[in-house]
């Protein structure tokens, strides 16, 4: 039995990696990295072996950027993208992951607020140590 081939996409609808990078505001290096990690999939290659992408790269890259902003690891992002491409709903898993990340952020906020209060307390009780004031150089 022959392997299923993806439908042909007209060449004029595909863009080289540089055009995609410029249009989406990311570097070519970033797109190559995501391709090498299996997060992005080129639709094909040009005669000069350039990666070619269709418009689906826009939504994939937007999701990658969002999930990276949440500091999710690349393997998790890859699993989300693969599930989305296959049509399998992973809403519950993704929501649980995002809830967990939101909890981590809330804890970091609490920790930073505590550190902020501690530093302000230190400053409010600060006493001069009796040292000499810093000398300002005449040439500056």
mmCIF file of the C-alpha atoms, coordinates in Angstrom:
data_MODEL
# 
_entry.id   MODEL 
# 
loop_
_atom_site.group_PDB 
_atom_site.id 
_atom_site.type_symbol 
_atom_site.label_atom_id 
_atom_site.label_alt_id 
_atom_site.label_comp_id 
_atom_site.label_asym_id 
_atom_site.label_entity_id 
_atom_site.label_seq_id 
_atom_site.pdbx_PDB_ins_code 
_atom_site.Cartn_x 
_atom_site.Cartn_y 
_atom_site.Cartn_z 
_atom_site.occupancy 
_atom_site.B_iso_or_equiv 
_atom_site.pdbx_formal_charge 
_atom_site.auth_seq_id 
_atom_site.auth_comp_id 
_atom_site.auth_asym_id 
_atom_site.auth_atom_id 
_atom_site.pdbx_PDB_model_num 
ATOM 1   C CA . UNK A 1 1   ? 0.000  0.000  0.000  1.00 0.00 ? 1   UNK A CA 1 
ATOM 2   C CA . UNK A 1 2   ? 1.428  3.409  -0.983 1.00 0.00 ? 2   UNK A CA 1 
ATOM 3   C CA . UNK A 1 3   ? 2.111  6.047  1.666  1.00 0.00 ? 3   UNK A CA 1 
ATOM 4   C CA . UNK A 1 4   ? -0.261 8.965  1.745  1.00 0.00 ? 4   UNK A CA 1 
ATOM 5   C CA . UNK A 1 5   ? 1.263  12.127 0.313  1.00 0.00 ? 5   UNK A CA 1 
ATOM 6   C CA . UNK A 1 6   ? 0.266  15.575 1.577  1.00 0.00 ? 6   UNK A CA 1 
ATOM 7   C CA . UNK A 1 7   ? -1.759 17.596 -0.915 1.00 0.00 ? 7   UNK A CA 1 
ATOM 8   C CA . UNK A 1 8   ? 0.320  19.729 -3.235 1.00 0.00 ? 8   UNK A CA 1 
ATOM 9   C CA . UNK A 1 9   ? 0.399  23.392 -2.288 1.00 0.00 ? 9   UNK A CA 1 
ATOM 10  C CA . UNK A 1 10  ? 0.861  25.815 -5.177 1.00 0.00 ? 10  UNK A CA 1 
ATOM 11  C CA . UNK A 1 11  ? 4.401  27.234 -5.093 1.00 0.00 ? 11  UNK A CA 1 
ATOM 12  C CA . UNK A 1 12  ? 3.166  30.831 -5.121 1.00 0.00 ? 12  UNK A CA 1 
ATOM 13  C CA . UNK A 1 13  ? 1.438  30.213 -1.751 1.00 0.00 ? 13  UNK A CA 1 
ATOM 14  C CA . UNK A 1 14  ? 4.684  29.085 -0.105 1.00 0.00 ? 14  UNK A CA 1 
ATOM 15  C CA . UNK A 1 15  ? 7.271  31.445 1.319  1.00 0.00 ? 15  UNK A CA 1 
ATOM 16  C CA . UNK A 1 16  ? 10.966 31.027 1.969  1.00 0.00 ? 16  UNK A CA 1 
ATOM 17  C CA . UNK A 1 17  ? 12.152 31.100 5.552  1.00 0.00 ? 17  UNK A CA 1 
ATOM 18  C CA . UNK A 1 18  ? 13.521 34.650 5.245  1.00 0.00 ? 18  UNK A CA 1 
ATOM 19  C CA . UNK A 1 19  ? 10.196 36.032 4.044  1.00 0.00 ? 19  UNK A CA 1 
ATOM 20  C CA . UNK A 1 20  ? 8.339  34.240 6.845  1.00 0.00 ? 20  UNK A CA 1 
ATOM 21  C CA . UNK A 1 21  ? 10.819 35.539 9.424  1.00 0.00 ? 21  UNK A CA 1 
ATOM 22  C CA . UNK A 1 22  ? 10.491 39.125 8.187  1.00 0.00 ? 22  UNK A CA 1 
ATOM 23  C CA . UNK A 1 23  ? 6.696  38.935 8.012  1.00 0.00 ? 23  UNK A CA 1 
ATOM 24  C CA . UNK A 1 24  ? 6.313  37.453 11.505 1.00 0.00 ? 24  UNK A CA 1 
ATOM 25  C CA . UNK A 1 25  ? 9.057  39.479 13.192 1.00 0.00 ? 25  UNK A CA 1 
ATOM 26  C CA . UNK A 1 26  ? 11.299 36.598 14.244 1.00 0.00 ? 26  UNK A CA 1 
ATOM 27  C CA . UNK A 1 27  ? 14.789 35.641 13.193 1.00 0.00 ? 27  UNK A CA 1 
ATOM 28  C CA . UNK A 1 28  ? 15.579 33.030 10.571 1.00 0.00 ? 28  UNK A CA 1 
ATOM 29  C CA . UNK A 1 29  ? 17.722 31.354 13.240 1.00 0.00 ? 29  UNK A CA 1 
ATOM 30  C CA . UNK A 1 30  ? 14.681 31.020 15.529 1.00 0.00 ? 30  UNK A CA 1 
ATOM 31  C CA . UNK A 1 31  ? 12.594 29.409 12.786 1.00 0.00 ? 31  UNK A CA 1 
ATOM 32  C CA . UNK A 1 32  ? 15.428 27.002 11.939 1.00 0.00 ? 32  UNK A CA 1 
ATOM 33  C CA . UNK A 1 33  ? 15.777 26.111 15.631 1.00 0.00 ? 33  UNK A CA 1 
ATOM 34  C CA . UNK A 1 34  ? 12.043 25.395 15.939 1.00 0.00 ? 34  UNK A CA 1 
ATOM 35  C CA . UNK A 1 35  ? 12.229 23.267 12.770 1.00 0.00 ? 35  UNK A CA 1 
ATOM 36  C CA . UNK A 1 36  ? 15.213 21.332 14.123 1.00 0.00 ? 36  UNK A CA 1 
ATOM 37  C CA . UNK A 1 37  ? 13.312 20.733 17.389 1.00 0.00 ? 37  UNK A CA 1 
ATOM 38  C CA . UNK A 1 38  ? 10.301 19.421 15.447 1.00 0.00 ? 38  UNK A CA 1 
ATOM 39  C CA . UNK A 1 39  ? 8.031  22.301 16.452 1.00 0.00 ? 39  UNK A CA 1 
ATOM 40  C CA . UNK A 1 40  ? 7.629  23.788 12.980 1.00 0.00 ? 40  UNK A CA 1 
ATOM 41  C CA . UNK A 1 41  ? 7.287  21.785 9.808  1.00 0.00 ? 41  UNK A CA 1 
ATOM 42  C CA . UNK A 1 42  ? 8.176  23.242 6.434  1.00 0.00 ? 42  UNK A CA 1 
ATOM 43  C CA . UNK A 1 43  ? 5.659  22.495 3.700  1.00 0.00 ? 43  UNK A CA 1 
ATOM 44  C CA . UNK A 1 44  ? 8.485  21.670 1.337  1.00 0.00 ? 44  UNK A CA 1 
ATOM 45  C CA . UNK A 1 45  ? 11.811 22.746 -0.071 1.00 0.00 ? 45  UNK A CA 1 
ATOM 46  C CA . UNK A 1 46  ? 12.674 24.945 -3.004 1.00 0.00 ? 46  UNK A CA 1 
ATOM 47  C CA . UNK A 1 47  ? 14.949 23.846 -5.816 1.00 0.00 ? 47  UNK A CA 1 
ATOM 48  C CA . UNK A 1 48  ? 17.722 25.618 -3.902 1.00 0.00 ? 48  UNK A CA 1 
ATOM 49  C CA . UNK A 1 49  ? 16.784 23.555 -0.808 1.00 0.00 ? 49  UNK A CA 1 
ATOM 50  C CA . UNK A 1 50  ? 15.328 26.528 1.088  1.00 0.00 ? 50  UNK A CA 1 
ATOM 51  C CA . UNK A 1 51  ? 12.608 25.665 3.575  1.00 0.00 ? 51  UNK A CA 1 
ATOM 52  C CA . UNK A 1 52  ? 9.192  26.707 2.299  1.00 0.00 ? 52  UNK A CA 1 
ATOM 53  C CA . UNK A 1 53  ? 6.224  27.442 4.554  1.00 0.00 ? 53  UNK A CA 1 
ATOM 54  C CA . UNK A 1 54  ? 2.509  27.889 4.051  1.00 0.00 ? 54  UNK A CA 1 
ATOM 55  C CA . UNK A 1 55  ? 0.260  30.145 6.171  1.00 0.00 ? 55  UNK A CA 1 
ATOM 56  C CA . UNK A 1 56  ? -0.172 27.466 8.883  1.00 0.00 ? 56  UNK A CA 1 
ATOM 57  C CA . UNK A 1 57  ? 3.242  28.514 10.185 1.00 0.00 ? 57  UNK A CA 1 
ATOM 58  C CA . UNK A 1 58  ? 1.636  31.750 11.433 1.00 0.00 ? 58  UNK A CA 1 
ATOM 59  C CA . UNK A 1 59  ? -0.659 30.059 13.956 1.00 0.00 ? 59  UNK A CA 1 
ATOM 60  C CA . UNK A 1 60  ? 1.978  27.475 14.914 1.00 0.00 ? 60  UNK A CA 1 
ATOM 61  C CA . UNK A 1 61  ? 4.544  30.169 15.628 1.00 0.00 ? 61  UNK A CA 1 
ATOM 62  C CA . UNK A 1 62  ? 2.006  32.280 17.549 1.00 0.00 ? 62  UNK A CA 1 
ATOM 63  C CA . UNK A 1 63  ? 1.205  29.290 19.771 1.00 0.00 ? 63  UNK A CA 1 
ATOM 64  C CA . UNK A 1 64  ? 4.905  28.495 20.260 1.00 0.00 ? 64  UNK A CA 1 
ATOM 65  C CA . UNK A 1 65  ? 5.602  32.076 21.301 1.00 0.00 ? 65  UNK A CA 1 
ATOM 66  C CA . UNK A 1 66  ? 2.685  32.066 23.748 1.00 0.00 ? 66  UNK A CA 1 
ATOM 67  C CA . UNK A 1 67  ? 3.696  28.757 25.312 1.00 0.00 ? 67  UNK A CA 1 
ATOM 68  C CA . UNK A 1 68  ? 7.359  29.794 25.490 1.00 0.00 ? 68  UNK A CA 1 
ATOM 69  C CA . UNK A 1 69  ? 6.191  32.961 27.244 1.00 0.00 ? 69  UNK A CA 1 
ATOM 70  C CA . UNK A 1 70  ? 4.662  30.659 29.834 1.00 0.00 ? 70  UNK A CA 1 
ATOM 71  C CA . UNK A 1 71  ? 8.090  29.020 30.129 1.00 0.00 ? 71  UNK A CA 1 
ATOM 72  C CA . UNK A 1 72  ? 6.781  25.626 29.021 1.00 0.00 ? 72  UNK A CA 1 
ATOM 73  C CA . UNK A 1 73  ? 9.532  23.218 27.989 1.00 0.00 ? 73  UNK A CA 1 
ATOM 74  C CA . UNK A 1 74  ? 10.014 22.495 24.290 1.00 0.00 ? 74  UNK A CA 1 
ATOM 75  C CA . UNK A 1 75  ? 8.920  18.824 24.566 1.00 0.00 ? 75  UNK A CA 1 
ATOM 76  C CA . UNK A 1 76  ? 5.582  19.943 26.044 1.00 0.00 ? 76  UNK A CA 1 
ATOM 77  C CA . UNK A 1 77  ? 5.129  22.512 23.276 1.00 0.00 ? 77  UNK A CA 1 
ATOM 78  C CA . UNK A 1 78  ? 5.953  19.867 20.683 1.00 0.00 ? 78  UNK A CA 1 
ATOM 79  C CA . UNK A 1 79  ? 3.337  17.522 22.166 1.00 0.00 ? 79  UNK A CA 1 
ATOM 80  C CA . UNK A 1 80  ? 0.717  20.299 22.086 1.00 0.00 ? 80  UNK A CA 1 
ATOM 81  C CA . UNK A 1 81  ? 1.490  21.106 18.458 1.00 0.00 ? 81  UNK A CA 1 
ATOM 82  C CA . UNK A 1 82  ? 1.431  17.436 17.425 1.00 0.00 ? 82  UNK A CA 1 
ATOM 83  C CA . UNK A 1 83  ? -1.901 16.902 19.163 1.00 0.00 ? 83  UNK A CA 1 
ATOM 84  C CA . UNK A 1 84  ? -3.329 20.013 17.511 1.00 0.00 ? 84  UNK A CA 1 
ATOM 85  C CA . UNK A 1 85  ? -2.128 18.908 14.071 1.00 0.00 ? 85  UNK A CA 1 
ATOM 86  C CA . UNK A 1 86  ? -3.566 15.436 14.538 1.00 0.00 ? 86  UNK A CA 1 
ATOM 87  C CA . UNK A 1 87  ? -6.944 16.847 15.576 1.00 0.00 ? 87  UNK A CA 1 
ATOM 88  C CA . UNK A 1 88  ? -6.802 15.273 19.039 1.00 0.00 ? 88  UNK A CA 1 
ATOM 89  C CA . UNK A 1 89  ? -8.189 17.624 21.663 1.00 0.00 ? 89  UNK A CA 1 
ATOM 90  C CA . UNK A 1 90  ? -5.788 18.233 24.504 1.00 0.00 ? 90  UNK A CA 1 
ATOM 91  C CA . UNK A 1 91  ? -7.686 21.131 26.026 1.00 0.00 ? 91  UNK A CA 1 
ATOM 92  C CA . UNK A 1 92  ? -7.804 19.532 29.493 1.00 0.00 ? 92  UNK A CA 1 
ATOM 93  C CA . UNK A 1 93  ? -4.074 18.792 29.481 1.00 0.00 ? 93  UNK A CA 1 
ATOM 94  C CA . UNK A 1 94  ? -3.165 22.226 28.187 1.00 0.00 ? 94  UNK A CA 1 
ATOM 95  C CA . UNK A 1 95  ? -5.476 23.949 30.669 1.00 0.00 ? 95  UNK A CA 1 
ATOM 96  C CA . UNK A 1 96  ? -3.965 21.924 33.528 1.00 0.00 ? 96  UNK A CA 1 
ATOM 97  C CA . UNK A 1 97  ? -0.478 22.895 32.371 1.00 0.00 ? 97  UNK A CA 1 
ATOM 98  C CA . UNK A 1 98  ? -1.437 26.567 32.170 1.00 0.00 ? 98  UNK A CA 1 
ATOM 99  C CA . UNK A 1 99  ? -3.108 26.435 35.600 1.00 0.00 ? 99  UNK A CA 1 
ATOM 100 C CA . UNK A 1 100 ? 0.063  24.916 37.029 1.00 0.00 ? 100 UNK A CA 1 
ATOM 101 C CA . UNK A 1 101 ? 2.173  27.633 35.433 1.00 0.00 ? 101 UNK A CA 1 
ATOM 102 C CA . UNK A 1 102 ? -0.216 30.308 36.750 1.00 0.00 ? 102 UNK A CA 1 
ATOM 103 C CA . UNK A 1 103 ? 0.233  28.850 40.248 1.00 0.00 ? 103 UNK A CA 1 
ATOM 104 C CA . UNK A 1 104 ? 4.015  29.025 39.876 1.00 0.00 ? 104 UNK A CA 1 
ATOM 105 C CA . UNK A 1 105 ? 3.770  32.668 38.803 1.00 0.00 ? 105 UNK A CA 1 
ATOM 106 C CA . UNK A 1 106 ? 1.503  33.500 41.749 1.00 0.00 ? 106 UNK A CA 1 
ATOM 107 C CA . UNK A 1 107 ? 4.063  31.975 44.120 1.00 0.00 ? 107 UNK A CA 1 
ATOM 108 C CA . UNK A 1 108 ? 6.866  33.969 42.479 1.00 0.00 ? 108 UNK A CA 1 
ATOM 109 C CA . UNK A 1 109 ? 4.807  37.143 42.942 1.00 0.00 ? 109 UNK A CA 1 
ATOM 110 C CA . UNK A 1 110 ? 4.360  36.361 46.646 1.00 0.00 ? 110 UNK A CA 1 
ATOM 111 C CA . UNK A 1 111 ? 8.095  35.667 46.993 1.00 0.00 ? 111 UNK A CA 1 
ATOM 112 C CA . UNK A 1 112 ? 9.016  38.892 45.160 1.00 0.00 ? 112 UNK A CA 1 
ATOM 113 C CA . UNK A 1 113 ? 6.601  40.943 47.277 1.00 0.00 ? 113 UNK A CA 1 
ATOM 114 C CA . UNK A 1 114 ? 8.217  39.516 50.394 1.00 0.00 ? 114 UNK A CA 1 
ATOM 115 C CA . UNK A 1 115 ? 11.685 40.350 49.084 1.00 0.00 ? 115 UNK A CA 1 
ATOM 116 C CA . UNK A 1 116 ? 10.482 43.859 48.155 1.00 0.00 ? 116 UNK A CA 1 
ATOM 117 C CA . UNK A 1 117 ? 9.148  44.439 51.684 1.00 0.00 ? 117 UNK A CA 1 
ATOM 118 C CA . UNK A 1 118 ? 12.393 43.120 53.185 1.00 0.00 ? 118 UNK A CA 1 
ATOM 119 C CA . UNK A 1 119 ? 14.523 45.458 51.044 1.00 0.00 ? 119 UNK A CA 1 
ATOM 120 C CA . UNK A 1 120 ? 12.315 48.452 51.869 1.00 0.00 ? 120 UNK A CA 1 
ATOM 121 C CA . UNK A 1 121 ? 12.586 47.590 55.557 1.00 0.00 ? 121 UNK A CA 1 
ATOM 122 C CA . UNK A 1 122 ? 16.356 47.427 55.251 1.00 0.00 ? 122 UNK A CA 1 
ATOM 123 C CA . UNK A 1 123 ? 16.451 50.830 53.540 1.00 0.00 ? 123 UNK A CA 1 
ATOM 124 C CA . UNK A 1 124 ? 14.158 52.424 56.133 1.00 0.00 ? 124 UNK A CA 1 
ATOM 125 C CA . UNK A 1 125 ? 16.496 51.426 58.966 1.00 0.00 ? 125 UNK A CA 1 
ATOM 126 C CA . UNK A 1 126 ? 19.685 52.216 57.082 1.00 0.00 ? 126 UNK A CA 1 
ATOM 127 C CA . UNK A 1 127 ? 22.176 54.330 58.951 1.00 0.00 ? 127 UNK A CA 1 
ATOM 128 C CA . UNK A 1 128 ? 25.099 56.138 57.498 1.00 0.00 ? 128 UNK A CA 1 
ATOM 129 C CA . UNK A 1 129 ? 28.237 54.161 58.091 1.00 0.00 ? 129 UNK A CA 1 
ATOM 130 C CA . UNK A 1 130 ? 30.415 57.232 58.600 1.00 0.00 ? 130 UNK A CA 1 
ATOM 131 C CA . UNK A 1 131 ? 32.394 56.713 55.434 1.00 0.00 ? 131 UNK A CA 1 
ATOM 132 C CA . UNK A 1 132 ? 33.623 59.553 53.294 1.00 0.00 ? 132 UNK A CA 1 
ATOM 133 C CA . UNK A 1 133 ? 31.410 60.679 50.413 1.00 0.00 ? 133 UNK A CA 1 
ATOM 134 C CA . UNK A 1 134 ? 32.479 59.519 46.966 1.00 0.00 ? 134 UNK A CA 1 
ATOM 135 C CA . UNK A 1 135 ? 34.700 61.952 45.092 1.00 0.00 ? 135 UNK A CA 1 
ATOM 136 C CA . UNK A 1 136 ? 33.439 63.125 41.720 1.00 0.00 ? 136 UNK A CA 1 
ATOM 137 C CA . UNK A 1 137 ? 36.172 63.395 39.124 1.00 0.00 ? 137 UNK A CA 1 
ATOM 138 C CA . UNK A 1 138 ? 36.550 66.859 37.547 1.00 0.00 ? 138 UNK A CA 1 
ATOM 139 C CA . UNK A 1 139 ? 36.800 65.421 34.014 1.00 0.00 ? 139 UNK A CA 1 
ATOM 140 C CA . UNK A 1 140 ? 33.357 63.849 33.968 1.00 0.00 ? 140 UNK A CA 1 
# 
